[in-house]
Amino acid sequence: MGRHARPADQMFRSSFFLLASTLTTAGLSFLFWVVVARFYPPEQVGLATSLISATSLLSYLSMFGLNSTLIRFPAEGRAARNGQITQSTALVLLVSCVAAGIYLLGLPWYGHKLLFVRDHAHLAALFVVSCACASLNLLVKSVFISARMAQYNVLSDGILQGLAKLAAPVALVGFGAAGILGSAGIGYAVAAAAALLLLRRRLGFRFDFRTRGTRLREQLRFSVASYVSSLINLAPVLVTPLIVLQKLGAAEAGYYFVAFQIAALLNSVSTAVGEAVFAEVSSDPSRFGELLRRSAKMIAVVQVPAVAVAVVAAGSGLLLLVFGGGYTEAASGLLTVLAVAALAVALNTWACFGLKLAQRMKQLITANAVLACTTIGLALWWAPHGLVRVGCAWGIGNLAAGLFATAALLRGRPSAPRPPEPDIDPGPGWSPVDTLQLRAVRLPGPTAGAPPSTAVSSAATPAERYRP
């Protein structure tokens, strides 16, 4: 049991910390908006939510799939890994700043009420810097996940960001909507600074712009495909609220937003487990099938009871009571449907992570296209019949995509993904070998005569790859 117990235990540990990070961020964000609602008028809150939502979206779009690449294909050796992280950081920061600038330039076409940000240089700079810090924070989270040190995401992205953001709104109340945006920007900046400090102290990271061995160019196709699939996956999340707004009105759009945010906490279970197994299999591809099966069991054990509790709480109105009686009456049915749909989301998330690990990117993109087309199409058709039908569209879309992705994954039988090409020349006489032997060639290990299993047990851990 000794050698095989650690990866499963590590997967459970990583899943726990990733879920803890999500819950911590959600809890402190909820308190942040409670404070904001008490000290700022609704008009300023509305403007600020639009700006903060734009910041989150632009930071996500600035990733270019590099967050997945840093987990799936970490460069070997401290110098190469430092170069990989440095180049990824520079590209993401550049893209996020350019994207924020383009967003501000386009405000006359889609955001007349937000033009005050573009018209004042200091507010425009605040918006651009907030986007850059949010992007950097997202990227560094992937580095900690890859190193199997997700506990530092709880500290930087969860606790420190949340507390910094929570402390600022009262002090900045005189600045109106800019004060709310500034509070969020302070949170992003604190989280990004703390993450970089932890990278330096715990993983020995130093900025290094050398390109040799970073593997970013070699894995460009994977990065682009991962980015495209993420964009398609994001489409129903962005479009469905707009459909609700246009078909049912602003009040129903508010009810939908609140119910969907609560259901998102249920969906974070499968996402956390998926990210953990993504990091584990990337570290040891030979355990792909085993860890994929273990992750499915883990999701089922946690997700099913959580959904049952959420359904009962939604039906009784307890989850929505804190938002007021109107939400309890209008959104209880929707929340119940979205809670049940979390099972379909879990299936889709698990299967799509499996496809990404197996590098079956065409099938992954197709699965996300099924999700987007089914969800958006049914939402357009059913929205006039009420919010519950819109929730059903979300569940059916995820179920259809999940079944397609699972069939695609099982069609080739889950096995170890093909190993990446070595970034160093192993010397004359080298011949292709299996994944385990390849690890013995690339990482410090025993003498050449030792059996493959011995070589694996002596391989460096992911965290040790970063340390000086």
C-alpha positions in Angstrom: 0.0 0.0 0.0 2.9 2.4 0.8 3.9 3.6 -2.6 0.4 3.7 -4.0 -1.4 5.4 -1.1 0.2 8.8 -1.4 -1.3 9.9 -4.8 -4.9 9.2 -3.7 -4.2 10.9 -0.3 -2.7 13.9 -2.1 -5.6 14.1 -4.4 -8.0 14.2 -1.5 -5.8 16.8 0.3 -5.6 19.0 -2.8 -9.3 18.7 -3.4 -10.0 19.8 0.2 -7.8 22.9 -0.1 -9.2 23.9 -3.5 -12.7 23.6 -2.2 -11.8 25.5 1.0 -10.3 28.2 -1.1 -13.6 28.5 -3.1 -15.7 28.5 0.0 -13.5 31.1 1.8 -13.6 33.4 -1.3 -17.4 33.0 -1.6 -18.0 33.6 2.1 -15.8 36.7 2.4 -17.2 38.1 -0.9 -20.7 37.7 0.5 -19.7 39.7 3.5 -18.1 42.3 1.2 -21.3 42.8 -0.7 -23.3 43.0 2.5 -21.0 45.9 3.7 -21.2 47.6 0.3 -25.0 47.4 0.3 -25.2 49.1 3.7 -22.8 52.0 2.9 -23.4 52.7 -0.8 -26.6 53.6 -2.7 -28.0 51.0 -5.1 -27.0 53.0 -8.2 -23.4 53.0 -7.2 -23.5 49.3 -6.4 -25.0 48.6 -9.8 -22.2 50.5 -11.6 -19.5 48.8 -9.5 -20.9 45.3 -10.1 -20.7 45.9 -13.8 -17.0 47.0 -13.5 -16.0 44.1 -11.2 -17.7 41.6 -13.4 -15.9 43.0 -16.4 -12.6 42.7 -14.4 -13.2 39.1 -13.6 -14.2 38.3 -17.2 -11.2 40.1 -18.8 -8.8 38.4 -16.4 -10.2 35.0 -17.3 -10.0 35.8 -21.0 -6.3 36.8 -20.6 -5.2 33.4 -19.6 -4.8 32.0 -23.1 -4.9 28.5 -21.7 -1.6 29.0 -19.9 -3.1 28.2 -16.6 -3.9 24.7 -17.8 -0.5 24.3 -19.5 1.4 25.2 -16.3 -0.4 22.3 -14.6 -0.4 19.8 -17.4 3.2 20.4 -18.7 5.4 21.8 -15.9 9.0 22.4 -17.1 11.5 20.2 -15.4 14.2 21.8 -13.3 14.2 25.1 -11.4 15.7 27.3 -14.1 13.3 26.0 -16.8 10.3 26.2 -14.5 11.2 29.8 -13.5 11.4 30.7 -17.1 8.1 29.1 -17.9 6.3 30.9 -15.1 8.0 34.2 -15.9 7.1 34.1 -19.6 3.5 33.1 -18.8 3.2 35.9 -16.3 4.6 38.5 -18.7 2.2 37.4 -21.5 -0.9 37.3 -19.3 -0.1 40.7 -17.8 0.4 42.2 -21.2 -2.8 40.7 -22.6 -4.9 41.7 -19.6 -3.7 45.3 -19.8 -4.5 45.5 -23.6 -7.9 43.8 -23.1 -8.8 46.3 -20.3 -7.8 49.2 -22.6 -9.9 47.8 -25.4 -12.8 47.4 -23.1 -12.6 51.0 -22.0 -12.3 52.3 -25.5 -15.5 50.3 -26.4 -17.6 51.7 -23.6 -19.5 54.2 -25.8 -21.0 51.2 -27.7 -22.0 49.0 -24.7 -21.5 50.9 -21.5 -22.6 54.6 -21.6 -23.1 54.7 -17.8 -19.5 53.5 -17.2 -17.9 56.2 -19.4 -16.9 58.1 -16.2 -14.1 55.5 -15.8 -12.6 56.2 -19.2 -13.0 60.0 -18.8 -10.8 60.1 -15.6 -7.2 58.8 -16.1 -6.8 57.7 -12.5 -10.0 55.6 -12.7 -9.0 54.1 -16.0 -5.6 53.2 -14.5 -7.3 51.7 -11.5 -9.4 49.5 -13.8 -6.4 48.3 -15.9 -4.3 47.6 -12.8 -7.2 45.6 -11.2 -7.5 43.5 -14.3 -3.7 42.8 -14.3 -3.7 41.9 -10.6 -6.7 39.6 -11.0 -5.1 37.9 -14.0 -1.8 37.4 -12.2 -3.6 35.9 -9.2 -5.5 33.4 -11.5 -2.2 32.3 -13.1 -0.3 31.8 -9.8 -3.1 29.7 -8.4 -2.3 27.2 -11.2 1.3 27.1 -10.1 0.4 26.1 -6.6 -2.1 23.5 -7.9 0.7 22.0 -10.1 3.1 21.9 -7.1 0.3 20.2 -5.1 0.4 23.1 -2.6 -3.2 24.3 -2.9 -3.2 25.4 0.8 -1.5 28.6 -0.3 -4.4 29.4 -2.5 -6.6 29.3 0.6 -4.2 31.8 2.2 -3.6 34.2 -0.7 -6.7 34.0 -2.9 -9.1 33.2 -0.1 -8.2 34.8 3.2 -5.9 37.6 2.4 -7.8 38.8 -0.7 -11.1 38.6 1.1 -10.0 40.4 4.2 -8.2 43.2 2.3 -11.3 43.7 0.1 -13.6 43.7 3.2 -11.6 46.3 5.0 -11.6 48.9 2.3 -15.2 49.9 1.4 -16.0 51.9 4.5 -12.8 53.9 4.1 -13.5 54.6 0.4 -17.2 55.3 0.7 -16.6 58.9 -0.4 -15.5 57.8 -3.9 -18.8 56.2 -4.9 -18.6 53.3 -7.4 -14.9 54.0 -7.8 -14.5 53.2 -4.1 -16.1 49.8 -4.5 -13.9 49.0 -7.6 -10.9 50.2 -5.6 -11.8 47.9 -2.8 -11.9 44.9 -5.1 -8.6 46.1 -6.8 -6.9 46.3 -3.4 -8.0 42.7 -2.8 -6.6 41.5 -6.1 -3.3 43.4 -5.5 -2.9 41.9 -2.0 -3.6 38.4 -3.3 -1.2 38.8 -6.2 1.6 40.2 -4.0 1.1 37.5 -1.4 1.1 34.7 -4.1 4.4 36.0 -5.6 5.9 36.2 -2.1 4.8 32.6 -1.4 6.2 31.5 -4.7 9.6 33.0 -3.8 9.7 31.7 -0.2 8.1 28.3 -0.6 9.1 27.3 -4.1 12.2 29.3 -4.7 10.8 31.1 -7.7 12.9 33.9 -9.3 12.0 35.8 -12.4 14.0 34.4 -15.4 13.3 35.3 -19.0 15.4 32.6 -20.5 13.3 30.4 -22.9 15.2 27.1 -23.0 13.3 24.2 -21.7 10.1 26.1 -20.8 8.0 24.0 -23.3 5.5 26.8 -23.9 6.1 26.8 -27.6 5.9 23.0 -27.8 2.6 23.0 -26.0 1.1 25.9 -27.9 -1.6 23.8 -29.5 -2.7 22.4 -26.1 -2.8 26.0 -24.7 -4.9 27.3 -27.6 -7.3 24.3 -27.6 -7.7 24.6 -23.8 -8.4 28.3 -24.1 -11.0 27.8 -26.9 -12.8 25.1 -24.9 -12.9 27.3 -21.8 -14.4 30.2 -23.8 -17.1 27.9 -25.2 -17.8 26.6 -21.7 -18.2 30.1 -20.5 -20.7 31.1 -23.2 -23.9 29.7 -21.5 -22.8 31.3 -18.1 -22.6 34.7 -19.8 -25.5 34.4 -22.3 -28.2 32.8 -20.2 -28.5 35.8 -17.7 -28.9 38.1 -20.7 -31.7 35.9 -22.1 -33.4 36.0 -18.7 -33.0 39.8 -18.7 -34.5 40.3 -22.2 -37.3 37.7 -21.9 -38.4 38.1 -18.3 -37.1 41.4 -17.0 -34.6 42.9 -14.5 -36.2 41.4 -11.4 -36.1 37.9 -12.7 -32.5 38.4 -13.8 -31.7 39.3 -10.2 -33.4 36.2 -8.9 -31.6 34.1 -11.4 -28.2 35.6 -10.5 -28.6 34.9 -6.8 -29.8 31.3 -7.3 -27.1 30.6 -9.7 -24.4 31.9 -7.4 -25.6 29.6 -4.6 -25.7 26.6 -6.9 -22.2 27.5 -8.0 -21.0 26.5 -4.6 -22.3 23.0 -5.2 -20.6 22.9 -8.6 -17.3 23.9 -6.9 -17.0 20.4 -5.4 -16.5 18.7 -8.8 -14.3 21.5 -10.0 -12.0 21.2 -7.0 -11.7 17.4 -7.4 -11.1 17.8 -11.1 -8.3 20.3 -10.7 -6.7 18.1 -8.1 -6.7 15.0 -10.3 -5.5 17.1 -13.2 -2.4 18.1 -11.2 -1.9 14.5 -9.9 -2.1 12.8 -13.3 0.1 15.5 -14.8 2.7 14.6 -12.1 2.4 10.9 -12.7 0.6 10.0 -16.0 0.9 6.2 -15.3 -1.9 6.6 -12.6 -4.4 8.2 -15.0 -7.0 5.4 -14.9 -6.8 4.8 -11.2 -7.0 8.4 -10.2 -9.8 9.1 -12.6 -11.9 6.3 -11.0 -11.0 7.5 -7.5 -12.0 11.0 -8.4 -15.4 9.8 -9.7 -16.0 8.0 -6.4 -14.9 11.1 -4.4 -17.2 13.4 -6.3 -20.2 11.0 -5.9 -19.6 10.7 -2.1 -19.5 14.4 -1.5 -21.8 15.7 -4.3 -24.8 13.5 -3.8 -25.4 14.3 0.0 -24.6 18.0 -0.7 -27.3 18.1 -3.4 -29.8 16.4 -1.2 -29.2 18.9 1.6 -29.4 21.8 -0.9 -32.7 20.5 -2.4 -34.3 20.3 1.1 -33.0 23.8 2.1 -34.1 25.3 -1.2 -37.6 23.8 -0.9 -37.9 25.2 2.6 -36.7 28.6 1.5 -33.9 28.7 4.1 -31.1 29.4 1.6 -32.8 32.4 0.1 -34.3 33.8 3.3 -31.3 36.1 4.0 -32.0 37.9 0.7 -35.6 38.7 1.6 -39.0 37.3 1.1 -39.2 38.2 -2.6 -36.2 35.9 -3.4 -37.7 33.0 -1.4 -41.0 33.1 -3.3 -39.5 33.8 -6.8 -36.3 31.7 -6.8 -36.9 28.6 -4.6 -38.1 26.5 -7.6 -35.2 27.6 -9.7 -32.6 26.9 -6.9 -34.1 23.4 -6.5 -33.6 22.7 -10.2 -30.1 24.1 -10.2 -29.2 22.0 -7.1 -30.3 18.8 -8.9 -28.5 20.0 -12.0 -25.3 20.0 -10.0 -25.1 16.2 -10.5 -25.1 16.7 -14.3 -22.5 19.5 -13.9 -20.4 17.1 -11.9 -20.5 14.4 -14.6 -19.6 17.0 -17.3 -16.8 18.4 -15.2 -15.3 15.0 -14.4 -15.4 13.8 -18.0 -14.0 17.0 -19.5 -11.1 17.0 -17.1 -10.4 13.4 -18.2 -10.5 14.5 -21.9 -8.1 17.3 -21.2 -5.7 15.0 -19.4 -5.9 12.5 -22.3 -5.2 15.5 -24.7 -8.3 14.7 -26.7 -8.9 18.3 -27.3 -11.2 18.0 -30.3 -13.6 15.9 -28.2 -13.3 18.4 -25.3 -14.2 21.4 -27.6 -17.1 19.4 -29.0 -18.4 18.6 -25.5 -18.3 22.2 -24.6 -20.0 23.1 -27.8 -22.8 20.6 -27.0 -23.1 22.3 -23.6 -23.3 25.8 -25.0 -25.7 25.1 -27.9 -28.1 22.9 -25.8 -28.2 25.3 -22.9 -28.6 28.5 -24.9 -31.0 27.0 -27.4 -33.3 25.6 -24.7 -33.0 28.8 -22.6 -34.2 30.9 -25.6 -37.1 28.5 -26.2 -38.2 28.0 -22.6 -37.4 31.4 -21.0 -40.9 32.8 -21.6 -42.3 29.9 -19.4 -40.3 31.1 -16.4 -37.1 30.7 -14.4 -37.6 27.0 -13.6 -37.5 26.2 -17.3 -34.3 28.2 -17.7 -32.8 26.1 -14.9 -33.8 22.9 -16.7 -32.0 24.2 -19.8 -28.8 24.5 -17.8 -29.2 21.0 -16.3 -30.1 19.3 -19.7 -27.2 21.1 -21.4 -24.7 19.8 -18.8 -26.2 16.3 -18.9 -25.9 16.1 -22.7 -22.3 17.4 -22.7 -21.4 15.1 -19.8 -22.8 12.0 -21.6 -21.0 12.9 -24.8 -17.7 13.6 -23.0 -18.0 10.4 -20.9 -18.6 8.3 -24.1 -15.6 9.9 -25.8 -13.5 9.3 -22.8 -14.5 5.6 -22.4 -14.3 4.9 -26.1 -10.6 4.9 -26.0 -10.5 3.4 -22.4 -8.9 5.7 -19.8 -5.2 5.0 -19.9 -2.0 6.8 -19.3 -1.8 9.9 -21.5 1.2 9.9 -23.8 4.2 11.4 -22.2 5.6 14.7 -23.4 8.8 14.8 -25.5 11.9 15.2 -23.3 13.2 18.8 -23.3 16.8 17.6 -23.0 19.0 15.4 -25.1 19.4 12.2 -23.0 22.4 11.2 -25.0 23.4 8.7 -27.7 21.7 5.3 -27.7 18.4 6.6 -26.3 15.3 5.0 -27.5 11.6 5.6 -26.8 10.4 4.2 -23.5 7.2 4.1 -21.5 6.2 6.8 -19.2 7.7 5.4 -16.1 11.1 4.8 -17.7 11.0 8.3 -19.3 10.7 9.7 -15.8 13.7 7.7 -14.8 15.7 9.3 -17.7 14.6 12.8 -17.1 14.7 13.1 -13.3 17.5 12.2 -10.8 17.1 8.6 -9.9 19.0 5.4 -9.2 21.6 3.8 -11.4 20.9 2.6 -14.9 20.5 -1.0 -13.8 17.8 -0.3 -11.4 14.2 -1.5 -12.3 11.7 1.1 -13.4 9.7 0.9 -10.2 12.7 1.9 -8.2 13.3 4.9 -10.5 9.8 6.1 -10.0 9.9 6.0 -6.2 13.0 8.1 -6.2 11.7 10.8 -8.5 11.4 14.3 -7.2 8.1 15.6 -6.0 6.4 18.4 -7.8 7.3 20.9 -5.1 11.0 19.8 -5.2 11.2 20.7 -8.9 10.9 24.4 -7.9 13.2 24.6 -5.0 16.8 25.9 -5.3 
